[in-house]
């Protein structure tokens, strides 16, 4: 199949191309980019007034499949992804059963090809069953294409065992994705430890719960030489430590989620489980540090930590609700509205942090760019579309978001994966 995208504003972090071009897609690849292409195609898309971006790569997604399909499946999560312009997903391994062997990684990959419109990279656990007692089959999972190991949902608290896992990951040529949380310091906390927690009568989680493990993991990465990626950073000091690590030349990268660079604990006006996430919403000072970390290139990636739950699990008090919110379908609009329109990032920066940098971290050399010869994972994004987020339009099974009803700019009009149109916006109001 051939697709010709006409008159779109191409934004390519690889070549720094930033202007209006036509893009010809043949099969799975971008065949040609030029100011004018007149060749015939099976499908012609008029992209005038929109950005043509590399497909977004989300390094941090909970697909819940296998075992928790009432929350999400490979199919619903994949549909949610392409709705939001995400063409490649890194699926966290804290499923039931935990993904801790080569066979389990392969099983998800085989199913995902058939069931998900987005590419799925299944990450492997660091320890068997994520129990923190013995290492999982790291070499086998690497051979199955997991690209990284992660104990996400928790930290490996046994530093000696974790160091051994890092050494195995280094040997296998894959990364370690770190959820930084000292569980011994949580002490029943459910939101940020501040005056808002006191106002609501809830136990707080201090910044040090995250910061202690960030420091530990960076030091272990320094010793082992493994590529370390810090997930969902939420504190000012995490930004400081990542900056220090980079100045020392350590192989450390870090991500920030939209909820952490937009919301603070001040936004929790009442006891609403949709505002419960881990790590929690922090202070204005933390938010500003994260935004500046993104602006200054200290924080490399914007990811979602997409964490779908059932209505029953979230429609309750913060104390009793499950941790986590969905994010795949709001990622692009929130980032564009809150960071690009406000001048914190340029549209090129957005493409780097949501496409190019994630591709580099994963070693996906054919992705993350709008360039000739690269895989045609593309997003056509209308920056002028203005609307309110409506959770009822989500393809995800999870509707748990604190952003429902929030006014945003920017909408995904088309998503292409491997050169095929896997999502096309339809304005149902006109039907």
C-alpha beads as a LAMMPS data file, in Angstrom:
LAMMPS data file: protein, C-alpha beads

431 atoms
430 bonds

1 atom types
1 bond types

-500.0 500.0 xlo xhi
-500.0 500.0 ylo yhi
-500.0 500.0 zlo zhi

Masses

1 110.0

Atoms # bond

1 1 1 0.000 0.000 0.000
2 1 1 1.164 3.542 -0.761
3 1 1 0.128 6.596 1.238
4 1 1 0.918 10.154 0.133
5 1 1 0.800 12.810 2.832
6 1 1 0.518 16.238 1.206
7 1 1 1.425 19.693 2.554
8 1 1 2.143 18.645 6.144
9 1 1 4.602 20.440 8.412
10 1 1 7.257 17.729 8.844
11 1 1 9.089 17.722 12.176
12 1 1 12.029 15.321 12.186
13 1 1 14.361 15.158 15.201
14 1 1 16.925 13.098 13.243
15 1 1 17.600 15.429 10.309
16 1 1 16.109 18.541 11.985
17 1 1 13.800 18.945 8.999
18 1 1 11.180 21.486 10.080
19 1 1 8.945 22.713 7.281
20 1 1 6.180 21.917 4.818
21 1 1 6.811 18.807 2.717
22 1 1 5.051 15.900 1.040
23 1 1 5.780 12.427 2.402
24 1 1 5.430 9.257 0.340
25 1 1 5.017 5.973 2.199
26 1 1 5.443 2.675 0.356
27 1 1 4.905 -0.538 2.271
28 1 1 6.394 -0.172 5.756
29 1 1 8.928 2.535 4.886
30 1 1 9.087 6.244 4.185
31 1 1 10.124 6.237 0.524
32 1 1 10.457 9.923 -0.260
33 1 1 10.195 13.374 1.331
34 1 1 10.132 16.410 -0.950
35 1 1 8.541 19.827 -1.330
36 1 1 6.227 18.364 -3.980
37 1 1 5.469 14.734 -4.828
38 1 1 3.038 14.010 -7.664
39 1 1 3.228 10.221 -7.690
40 1 1 0.004 8.248 -7.513
41 1 1 -0.877 6.569 -4.225
42 1 1 -3.555 4.281 -2.832
43 1 1 -4.435 6.955 -0.296
44 1 1 -3.767 10.689 -0.321
45 1 1 -4.016 12.642 2.928
46 1 1 -4.211 16.433 2.871
47 1 1 -2.178 17.375 5.943
48 1 1 -2.294 21.128 5.406
49 1 1 -2.173 22.954 8.741
50 1 1 -0.988 19.912 10.669
51 1 1 2.312 18.535 11.935
52 1 1 3.689 15.261 10.573
53 1 1 5.553 13.749 13.520
54 1 1 7.321 10.447 14.165
55 1 1 5.026 7.993 15.924
56 1 1 5.217 8.411 19.677
57 1 1 7.028 5.716 21.665
58 1 1 5.723 5.263 25.206
59 1 1 8.333 3.636 27.427
60 1 1 5.941 3.111 30.317
61 1 1 2.552 1.429 29.837
62 1 1 0.561 -1.070 31.873
63 1 1 -1.422 -3.240 29.465
64 1 1 -2.611 -5.586 32.276
65 1 1 -2.559 -8.514 29.852
66 1 1 -2.253 -11.392 30.688
67 1 1 -4.321 -11.929 33.802
68 1 1 -5.975 -8.563 34.435
69 1 1 -7.951 -8.206 31.236
70 1 1 -10.886 -6.605 33.023
71 1 1 -8.656 -3.499 33.287
72 1 1 -7.097 -3.588 29.786
73 1 1 -6.110 -5.970 26.991
74 1 1 -3.529 -5.952 24.230
75 1 1 -6.319 -4.990 21.853
76 1 1 -7.916 -2.181 23.895
77 1 1 -4.555 -0.839 25.014
78 1 1 -3.306 -0.896 21.429
79 1 1 -6.378 0.947 20.205
80 1 1 -5.971 3.531 22.967
81 1 1 -2.339 3.963 21.970
82 1 1 -2.939 4.713 18.292
83 1 1 -5.848 6.984 19.247
84 1 1 -3.211 9.027 21.080
85 1 1 -0.567 8.776 18.345
86 1 1 1.503 6.174 20.182
87 1 1 2.823 3.601 17.724
88 1 1 5.139 1.650 20.045
89 1 1 4.386 0.608 23.628
90 1 1 6.714 -0.747 26.284
91 1 1 4.481 -2.997 28.380
92 1 1 5.404 -3.337 32.033
93 1 1 5.770 -6.898 33.364
94 1 1 3.616 -6.674 36.517
95 1 1 0.848 -8.794 35.036
96 1 1 -0.627 -12.064 36.333
97 1 1 1.494 -14.074 35.942
98 1 1 4.481 -11.728 36.027
99 1 1 6.487 -11.681 32.779
100 1 1 9.716 -13.235 34.026
101 1 1 10.776 -15.752 31.354
102 1 1 11.621 -15.959 27.678
103 1 1 8.474 -17.967 26.947
104 1 1 6.218 -15.349 28.537
105 1 1 7.827 -12.498 26.600
106 1 1 7.477 -14.447 23.355
107 1 1 3.835 -15.268 24.094
108 1 1 2.903 -11.592 24.484
109 1 1 4.839 -10.598 21.363
110 1 1 3.126 -13.293 19.283
111 1 1 -0.331 -12.233 20.464
112 1 1 0.372 -8.509 20.112
113 1 1 1.145 -8.832 16.395
114 1 1 -2.373 -10.199 15.911
115 1 1 -4.293 -8.194 18.512
116 1 1 -2.745 -4.717 18.866
117 1 1 -2.662 -2.011 16.184
118 1 1 0.364 -0.541 17.991
119 1 1 3.737 -2.257 18.265
120 1 1 4.207 -3.844 21.688
121 1 1 7.578 -4.430 23.349
122 1 1 7.081 -6.592 26.414
123 1 1 9.547 -5.755 29.180
124 1 1 10.738 -8.447 31.563
125 1 1 10.825 -8.468 35.354
126 1 1 14.098 -8.220 37.258
127 1 1 13.169 -10.971 39.712
128 1 1 11.009 -14.086 39.524
129 1 1 7.407 -13.135 40.186
130 1 1 8.664 -9.665 41.152
131 1 1 9.182 -11.135 44.610
132 1 1 12.692 -9.772 45.014
133 1 1 14.204 -13.140 45.938
134 1 1 15.930 -14.494 42.805
135 1 1 16.740 -13.139 39.390
136 1 1 14.399 -13.787 36.485
137 1 1 15.592 -15.264 33.176
138 1 1 17.196 -12.004 32.053
139 1 1 19.310 -13.469 29.242
140 1 1 16.358 -15.442 27.866
141 1 1 14.032 -12.441 27.949
142 1 1 16.663 -10.296 26.238
143 1 1 16.926 -12.906 23.486
144 1 1 13.140 -12.692 23.095
145 1 1 13.373 -8.952 22.433
146 1 1 12.343 -7.425 25.764
147 1 1 14.848 -4.518 25.350
148 1 1 14.757 -3.778 29.104
149 1 1 13.993 -5.263 32.500
150 1 1 11.932 -3.525 35.153
151 1 1 10.409 -4.295 38.519
152 1 1 7.922 -1.506 37.873
153 1 1 5.226 -1.196 40.472
154 1 1 7.945 -1.550 43.086
155 1 1 11.705 -1.383 43.567
156 1 1 14.046 -4.326 44.107
157 1 1 14.843 -3.557 47.726
158 1 1 17.732 -6.048 47.964
159 1 1 20.546 -3.898 46.552
160 1 1 22.923 -6.848 46.159
161 1 1 20.404 -8.825 44.106
162 1 1 19.560 -5.738 42.065
163 1 1 23.230 -5.172 41.305
164 1 1 23.463 -8.752 40.028
165 1 1 20.419 -8.110 37.845
166 1 1 22.037 -4.973 36.457
167 1 1 25.173 -6.928 35.605
168 1 1 23.078 -9.521 33.771
169 1 1 21.262 -6.773 31.864
170 1 1 24.581 -5.162 30.936
171 1 1 25.875 -8.525 29.694
172 1 1 22.695 -9.042 27.643
173 1 1 22.892 -5.548 26.149
174 1 1 19.566 -4.311 27.529
175 1 1 18.512 -1.482 29.863
176 1 1 17.110 -1.342 33.370
177 1 1 13.936 0.721 33.816
178 1 1 13.694 1.758 37.462
179 1 1 10.615 2.458 39.561
180 1 1 12.179 4.383 42.439
181 1 1 10.331 3.811 45.715
182 1 1 11.720 2.778 49.083
183 1 1 8.769 0.729 50.286
184 1 1 10.064 0.758 53.869
185 1 1 9.516 4.535 53.946
186 1 1 6.004 4.671 52.468
187 1 1 4.333 3.865 55.795
188 1 1 0.829 3.722 54.371
189 1 1 1.108 7.006 52.477
190 1 1 -1.358 7.644 49.656
191 1 1 -0.554 11.203 48.460
192 1 1 2.171 13.813 48.787
193 1 1 3.194 14.607 52.355
194 1 1 2.069 18.230 52.710
195 1 1 -0.695 20.463 53.997
196 1 1 -3.164 19.043 51.475
197 1 1 -2.714 15.566 52.918
198 1 1 -3.344 16.985 56.380
199 1 1 -6.429 18.834 55.127
200 1 1 -7.862 15.598 53.748
201 1 1 -6.783 13.541 56.755
202 1 1 -4.582 11.258 54.643
203 1 1 -1.116 9.810 55.183
204 1 1 1.628 11.375 53.100
205 1 1 4.483 10.110 50.931
206 1 1 7.645 12.203 51.241
207 1 1 9.985 13.062 48.364
208 1 1 12.726 11.014 50.017
209 1 1 10.767 7.810 49.292
210 1 1 11.693 8.371 45.645
211 1 1 14.968 10.219 46.037
212 1 1 16.731 7.586 48.154
213 1 1 16.250 4.943 45.449
214 1 1 17.123 7.339 42.615
215 1 1 20.477 7.928 44.317
216 1 1 21.015 4.223 44.963
217 1 1 20.167 3.181 41.422
218 1 1 22.420 5.797 39.844
219 1 1 25.314 4.620 42.018
220 1 1 24.649 0.991 41.059
221 1 1 24.499 1.954 37.381
222 1 1 27.814 3.750 37.790
223 1 1 29.368 0.589 39.218
224 1 1 27.855 -1.895 36.753
225 1 1 27.845 0.254 33.604
226 1 1 24.268 -0.718 32.751
227 1 1 21.996 1.700 30.887
228 1 1 19.606 3.003 33.548
229 1 1 16.295 4.670 32.747
230 1 1 14.462 6.300 35.643
231 1 1 10.691 5.985 35.354
232 1 1 8.044 8.594 36.267
233 1 1 10.314 11.049 38.104
234 1 1 8.339 13.411 40.312
235 1 1 10.732 15.354 42.546
236 1 1 13.061 18.326 42.301
237 1 1 15.972 16.334 43.681
238 1 1 15.503 13.562 41.106
239 1 1 16.164 16.185 38.407
240 1 1 19.262 17.372 40.277
241 1 1 20.618 13.833 40.567
242 1 1 19.984 13.037 36.894
243 1 1 21.845 16.224 35.947
244 1 1 24.781 15.221 38.149
245 1 1 24.847 11.726 36.634
246 1 1 24.911 13.139 33.109
247 1 1 27.690 15.567 33.941
248 1 1 29.686 12.559 35.091
249 1 1 28.980 10.830 31.778
250 1 1 26.913 8.005 33.258
251 1 1 24.454 6.088 30.997
252 1 1 21.393 7.460 32.793
253 1 1 18.150 8.728 31.234
254 1 1 14.888 9.811 32.834
255 1 1 11.225 10.317 32.026
256 1 1 8.457 12.614 33.245
257 1 1 4.705 11.992 32.915
258 1 1 2.196 14.714 31.999
259 1 1 0.394 14.487 35.338
260 1 1 3.676 15.222 37.128
261 1 1 4.603 18.236 34.974
262 1 1 1.074 19.684 35.079
263 1 1 -0.695 18.955 38.358
264 1 1 0.261 19.558 41.969
265 1 1 -1.268 18.314 45.200
266 1 1 -3.072 21.688 45.344
267 1 1 -5.273 20.396 42.508
268 1 1 -6.693 17.731 44.824
269 1 1 -9.658 19.769 46.053
270 1 1 -11.533 16.800 47.509
271 1 1 -11.053 13.143 48.333
272 1 1 -11.120 11.830 44.745
273 1 1 -9.455 8.514 43.831
274 1 1 -8.766 9.743 40.270
275 1 1 -5.974 11.892 41.728
276 1 1 -4.217 8.916 43.327
277 1 1 -1.030 7.881 41.557
278 1 1 2.402 6.566 42.442
279 1 1 4.542 8.599 42.730
280 1 1 1.971 11.137 43.903
281 1 1 1.313 14.653 42.673
282 1 1 3.979 16.817 44.292
283 1 1 4.492 20.515 45.057
284 1 1 4.612 23.467 42.663
285 1 1 8.380 23.610 43.244
286 1 1 8.735 20.011 42.074
287 1 1 6.568 20.631 39.007
288 1 1 8.642 23.645 37.981
289 1 1 11.864 21.642 38.398
290 1 1 10.480 18.869 36.165
291 1 1 9.402 21.360 33.510
292 1 1 12.813 23.037 33.537
293 1 1 14.458 19.612 33.476
294 1 1 12.562 18.843 30.271
295 1 1 13.319 22.267 28.809
296 1 1 17.043 22.021 29.532
297 1 1 17.431 18.465 28.236
298 1 1 18.132 16.903 31.626
299 1 1 14.958 14.814 31.499
300 1 1 14.990 12.914 28.215
301 1 1 11.536 11.421 27.756
302 1 1 7.833 12.103 28.226
303 1 1 5.931 8.887 28.990
304 1 1 2.498 8.145 30.408
305 1 1 2.661 5.406 33.071
306 1 1 -0.735 4.459 31.599
307 1 1 -2.387 2.524 34.428
308 1 1 -6.003 1.520 33.718
309 1 1 -8.292 0.382 36.523
310 1 1 -11.967 -0.498 36.778
311 1 1 -14.540 2.071 37.840
312 1 1 -14.990 0.205 41.101
313 1 1 -11.268 0.386 41.890
314 1 1 -11.033 4.149 41.332
315 1 1 -14.439 5.528 42.272
316 1 1 -13.643 5.603 45.968
317 1 1 -11.611 7.550 48.493
318 1 1 -7.928 8.214 47.886
319 1 1 -7.095 6.008 50.838
320 1 1 -8.788 2.948 49.322
321 1 1 -8.484 3.583 45.549
322 1 1 -5.879 1.861 43.386
323 1 1 -2.811 3.857 42.369
324 1 1 -2.626 5.085 38.783
325 1 1 -4.306 6.949 35.930
326 1 1 -4.676 6.367 32.186
327 1 1 -2.633 8.505 29.820
328 1 1 -2.204 7.115 26.308
329 1 1 -5.066 9.100 24.803
330 1 1 -4.276 12.418 26.474
331 1 1 -0.460 12.370 26.142
332 1 1 -0.064 14.428 22.979
333 1 1 -2.722 17.046 23.715
334 1 1 -1.574 17.629 27.294
335 1 1 2.075 17.897 26.280
336 1 1 1.322 20.265 23.415
337 1 1 -1.030 22.416 25.485
338 1 1 1.042 22.634 28.645
339 1 1 4.599 22.655 27.282
340 1 1 4.629 23.663 23.602
341 1 1 1.953 26.367 23.603
342 1 1 3.477 27.839 26.766
343 1 1 6.965 27.972 25.239
344 1 1 8.622 25.488 27.580
345 1 1 9.328 23.155 24.633
346 1 1 9.307 23.559 20.873
347 1 1 7.407 21.126 18.657
348 1 1 10.818 19.658 17.747
349 1 1 11.552 19.138 21.463
350 1 1 8.212 17.376 21.840
351 1 1 9.063 15.032 18.965
352 1 1 12.472 14.336 20.487
353 1 1 11.116 13.503 23.928
354 1 1 8.150 11.465 22.742
355 1 1 9.683 9.723 19.707
356 1 1 13.385 10.101 18.956
357 1 1 14.849 9.810 22.470
358 1 1 12.709 6.786 23.406
359 1 1 13.780 5.098 20.166
360 1 1 17.425 5.745 21.004
361 1 1 17.013 4.336 24.524
362 1 1 15.479 1.156 23.104
363 1 1 17.967 0.892 20.253
364 1 1 15.213 1.179 17.627
365 1 1 17.338 2.792 14.930
366 1 1 14.614 2.633 12.258
367 1 1 12.067 4.492 14.381
368 1 1 11.632 7.888 16.013
369 1 1 12.168 9.901 12.836
370 1 1 10.383 11.224 9.744
371 1 1 13.164 10.446 7.291
372 1 1 13.588 8.520 4.064
373 1 1 14.224 4.830 4.638
374 1 1 12.836 4.811 8.170
375 1 1 9.821 2.805 9.338
376 1 1 6.604 4.672 8.542
377 1 1 5.323 5.029 12.100
378 1 1 3.803 8.500 11.804
379 1 1 1.374 10.870 13.496
380 1 1 -0.553 13.641 11.791
381 1 1 -1.335 16.141 14.533
382 1 1 -3.626 19.173 14.327
383 1 1 -2.255 21.797 16.758
384 1 1 -5.254 24.092 16.410
385 1 1 -7.953 21.606 17.395
386 1 1 -9.492 22.897 20.629
387 1 1 -11.732 20.706 22.766
388 1 1 -12.333 19.304 26.219
389 1 1 -11.012 15.882 27.186
390 1 1 -13.897 13.423 27.426
391 1 1 -13.072 10.123 29.087
392 1 1 -16.138 8.564 27.447
393 1 1 -14.372 8.790 24.073
394 1 1 -11.403 6.701 25.289
395 1 1 -10.723 3.365 23.619
396 1 1 -9.004 2.196 26.806
397 1 1 -11.078 0.173 29.243
398 1 1 -9.783 2.550 31.909
399 1 1 -11.526 5.899 32.281
400 1 1 -9.565 6.877 35.393
401 1 1 -8.189 10.330 34.674
402 1 1 -8.072 13.614 36.607
403 1 1 -8.077 15.440 33.251
404 1 1 -11.691 14.699 32.266
405 1 1 -13.261 17.981 31.131
406 1 1 -9.926 19.807 30.840
407 1 1 -9.621 22.127 27.816
408 1 1 -6.702 21.268 25.535
409 1 1 -5.230 22.018 22.121
410 1 1 -3.937 19.433 19.687
411 1 1 -5.565 16.330 18.275
412 1 1 -4.255 13.240 16.529
413 1 1 -5.897 13.138 13.089
414 1 1 -4.141 10.047 11.705
415 1 1 -1.779 7.430 13.053
416 1 1 0.273 5.185 10.754
417 1 1 2.076 2.058 11.963
418 1 1 4.304 0.173 9.528
419 1 1 2.848 2.338 6.777
420 1 1 -0.764 1.401 7.476
421 1 1 -3.386 3.870 8.676
422 1 1 -4.360 2.365 12.043
423 1 1 -6.310 5.357 13.360
424 1 1 -8.258 8.121 11.656
425 1 1 -10.165 10.795 13.572
426 1 1 -13.896 10.836 12.971
427 1 1 -15.920 13.764 14.264
428 1 1 -19.018 11.928 15.432
429 1 1 -20.755 15.245 16.043
430 1 1 -21.060 15.650 12.263
431 1 1 -22.632 12.234 11.722

Bonds

1 1 1 2
2 1 2 3
3 1 3 4
4 1 4 5
5 1 5 6
6 1 6 7
7 1 7 8
8 1 8 9
9 1 9 10
10 1 10 11
11 1 11 12
12 1 12 13
13 1 13 14
14 1 14 15
15 1 15 16
16 1 16 17
17 1 17 18
18 1 18 19
19 1 19 20
20 1 20 21
21 1 21 22
22 1 22 23
23 1 23 24
24 1 24 25
25 1 25 26
26 1 26 27
27 1 27 28
28 1 28 29
29 1 29 30
30 1 30 31
31 1 31 32
32 1 32 33
33 1 33 34
34 1 34 35
35 1 35 36
36 1 36 37
37 1 37 38
38 1 38 39
39 1 39 40
40 1 40 41
41 1 41 42
42 1 42 43
43 1 43 44
44 1 44 45
45 1 45 46
46 1 46 47
47 1 47 48
48 1 48 49
49 1 49 50
50 1 50 51
51 1 51 52
52 1 52 53
53 1 53 54
54 1 54 55
55 1 55 56
56 1 56 57
57 1 57 58
58 1 58 59
59 1 59 60
60 1 60 61
61 1 61 62
62 1 62 63
63 1 63 64
64 1 64 65
65 1 65 66
66 1 66 67
67 1 67 68
68 1 68 69
69 1 69 70
70 1 70 71
71 1 71 72
72 1 72 73
73 1 73 74
74 1 74 75
75 1 75 76
76 1 76 77
77 1 77 78
78 1 78 79
79 1 79 80
80 1 80 81
81 1 81 82
82 1 82 83
83 1 83 84
84 1 84 85
85 1 85 86
86 1 86 87
87 1 87 88
88 1 88 89
89 1 89 90
90 1 90 91
91 1 91 92
92 1 92 93
93 1 93 94
94 1 94 95
95 1 95 96
96 1 96 97
97 1 97 98
98 1 98 99
99 1 99 100
100 1 100 101
101 1 101 102
102 1 102 103
103 1 103 104
104 1 104 105
105 1 105 106
106 1 106 107
107 1 107 108
108 1 108 109
109 1 109 110
110 1 110 111
111 1 111 112
112 1 112 113
113 1 113 114
114 1 114 115
115 1 115 116
116 1 116 117
117 1 117 118
118 1 118 119
119 1 119 120
120 1 120 121
121 1 121 122
122 1 122 123
123 1 123 124
124 1 124 125
125 1 125 126
126 1 126 127
127 1 127 128
128 1 128 129
129 1 129 130
130 1 130 131
131 1 131 132
132 1 132 133
133 1 133 134
134 1 134 135
135 1 135 136
136 1 136 137
137 1 137 138
138 1 138 139
139 1 139 140
140 1 140 141
141 1 141 142
142 1 142 143
143 1 143 144
144 1 144 145
145 1 145 146
146 1 146 147
147 1 147 148
148 1 148 149
149 1 149 150
150 1 150 151
151 1 151 152
152 1 152 153
153 1 153 154
154 1 154 155
155 1 155 156
156 1 156 157
157 1 157 158
158 1 158 159
159 1 159 160
160 1 160 161
161 1 161 162
162 1 162 163
163 1 163 164
164 1 164 165
165 1 165 166
166 1 166 167
167 1 167 168
168 1 168 169
169 1 169 170
170 1 170 171
171 1 171 172
172 1 172 173
173 1 173 174
174 1 174 175
175 1 175 176
176 1 176 177
177 1 177 178
178 1 178 179
179 1 179 180
180 1 180 181
181 1 181 182
182 1 182 183
183 1 183 184
184 1 184 185
185 1 185 186
186 1 186 187
187 1 187 188
188 1 188 189
189 1 189 190
190 1 190 191
191 1 191 192
192 1 192 193
193 1 193 194
194 1 194 195
195 1 195 196
196 1 196 197
197 1 197 198
198 1 198 199
199 1 199 200
200 1 200 201
201 1 201 202
202 1 202 203
203 1 203 204
204 1 204 205
205 1 205 206
206 1 206 207
207 1 207 208
208 1 208 209
209 1 209 210
210 1 210 211
211 1 211 212
212 1 212 213
213 1 213 214
214 1 214 215
215 1 215 216
216 1 216 217
217 1 217 218
218 1 218 219
219 1 219 220
220 1 220 221
221 1 221 222
222 1 222 223
223 1 223 224
224 1 224 225
225 1 225 226
226 1 226 227
227 1 227 228
228 1 228 229
229 1 229 230
230 1 230 231
231 1 231 232
232 1 232 233
233 1 233 234
234 1 234 235
235 1 235 236
236 1 236 237
237 1 237 238
238 1 238 239
239 1 239 240
240 1 240 241
241 1 241 242
242 1 242 243
243 1 243 244
244 1 244 245
245 1 245 246
246 1 246 247
247 1 247 248
248 1 248 249
249 1 249 250
250 1 250 251
251 1 251 252
252 1 252 253
253 1 253 254
254 1 254 255
255 1 255 256
256 1 256 257
257 1 257 258
258 1 258 259
259 1 259 260
260 1 260 261
261 1 261 262
262 1 262 263
263 1 263 264
264 1 264 265
265 1 265 266
266 1 266 267
267 1 267 268
268 1 268 269
269 1 269 270
270 1 270 271
271 1 271 272
272 1 272 273
273 1 273 274
274 1 274 275
275 1 275 276
276 1 276 277
277 1 277 278
278 1 278 279
279 1 279 280
280 1 280 281
281 1 281 282
282 1 282 283
283 1 283 284
284 1 284 285
285 1 285 286
286 1 286 287
287 1 287 288
288 1 288 289
289 1 289 290
290 1 290 291
291 1 291 292
292 1 292 293
293 1 293 294
294 1 294 295
295 1 295 296
296 1 296 297
297 1 297 298
298 1 298 299
299 1 299 300
300 1 300 301
301 1 301 302
302 1 302 303
303 1 303 304
304 1 304 305
305 1 305 306
306 1 306 307
307 1 307 308
308 1 308 309
309 1 309 310
310 1 310 311
311 1 311 312
312 1 312 313
313 1 313 314
314 1 314 315
315 1 315 316
316 1 316 317
317 1 317 318
318 1 318 319
319 1 319 320
320 1 320 321
321 1 321 322
322 1 322 323
323 1 323 324
324 1 324 325
325 1 325 326
326 1 326 327
327 1 327 328
328 1 328 329
329 1 329 330
330 1 330 331
331 1 331 332
332 1 332 333
333 1 333 334
334 1 334 335
335 1 335 336
336 1 336 337
337 1 337 338
338 1 338 339
339 1 339 340
340 1 340 341
341 1 341 342
342 1 342 343
343 1 343 344
344 1 344 345
345 1 345 346
346 1 346 347
347 1 347 348
348 1 348 349
349 1 349 350
350 1 350 351
351 1 351 352
352 1 352 353
353 1 353 354
354 1 354 355
355 1 355 356
356 1 356 357
357 1 357 358
358 1 358 359
359 1 359 360
360 1 360 361
361 1 361 362
362 1 362 363
363 1 363 364
364 1 364 365
365 1 365 366
366 1 366 367
367 1 367 368
368 1 368 369
369 1 369 370
370 1 370 371
371 1 371 372
372 1 372 373
373 1 373 374
374 1 374 375
375 1 375 376
376 1 376 377
377 1 377 378
378 1 378 379
379 1 379 380
380 1 380 381
381 1 381 382
382 1 382 383
383 1 383 384
384 1 384 385
385 1 385 386
386 1 386 387
387 1 387 388
388 1 388 389
389 1 389 390
390 1 390 391
391 1 391 392
392 1 392 393
393 1 393 394
394 1 394 395
395 1 395 396
396 1 396 397
397 1 397 398
398 1 398 399
399 1 399 400
400 1 400 401
401 1 401 402
402 1 402 403
403 1 403 404
404 1 404 405
405 1 405 406
406 1 406 407
407 1 407 408
408 1 408 409
409 1 409 410
410 1 410 411
411 1 411 412
412 1 412 413
413 1 413 414
414 1 414 415
415 1 415 416
416 1 416 417
417 1 417 418
418 1 418 419
419 1 419 420
420 1 420 421
421 1 421 422
422 1 422 423
423 1 423 424
424 1 424 425
425 1 425 426
426 1 426 427
427 1 427 428
428 1 428 429
429 1 429 430
430 1 430 431
